[in-house]
Amino acid sequence: MGDFLDRLKQKCPSCWQLVLAKRIEGRYVNDKLTRILIWECTECGCLWQKPRRLKNLDEEVIPSLIALND
């Protein structure tokens, strides 16, 4: 079971700790159709979002983090 939990851990973009972040699912007040996923660090409380798709010339998925509370 420890292996499974280790695979779920993520590096916090604020404190750089490897944590099992709390996952938050929500919707915008003025756009009920758009689902957003936000992670909360259990160590420092930082919130971040992983964009599903960033547009660029090749239309490829770019894994990056956007810190929400800098």
N, C-alpha and C positions, 0 to 999 in steps of 0.2 A: 504493500500500500504506500510506502514511503516513496517509491519510484514514481507512482502516479501523482502524488502531491508535488514532488519536485518538478515535474513537467508542467504543472499549472502555475508555478511561481514565475513572477515577472520582476524585472529590475525597475525600481521606482526612478522616474526621471528627475526627482528632486534630491532624495537622500542616497540614491544608488544602492539601496539595500535590496536583496532578493527576497521578495515577500509574496505571500498568498493574498493578493489584493482583493478587497471587497468589490464585487461587480454590481453596478447600478444600471438598470435599464429604465429609460424614460422616453418621454415625447415632449416636443415643443408645445407650448400653450396654443400658439396660433397655427400649428401644423400637426394635426393629430395623426397623420399618416406616416410621418418620418420618425423612425425609432433610432434612438441614440444609445450608445453603450459607453459608460464612464467607469473608470476604475479608481478606487480609493486605497492609498497606501495605509497599511495597518500600523506602520511605524511612525510616520510623520504627518499623516492626514492629507497628503497631496492628492489632488484629483487630476486625472488625465484622460484623454480620449485618443483612441487609435482610429484615424480615418480609414474607412473601408477602401476608398479609391481617391487618389489625387490625379487630376488631369495633367498630362504632359503630352509631348508630341507623339509618343509611342502608345499612349493610353494604357500603360502598364501599371500594375499595383505597386505602390511604393510604401513599404512598412516604415512609418515614422510616428513619433509621438508628439502630441501637442499638449504642453503643460497648460492646465486651465487656471492655476492659481499661482503665478509667478509674482 
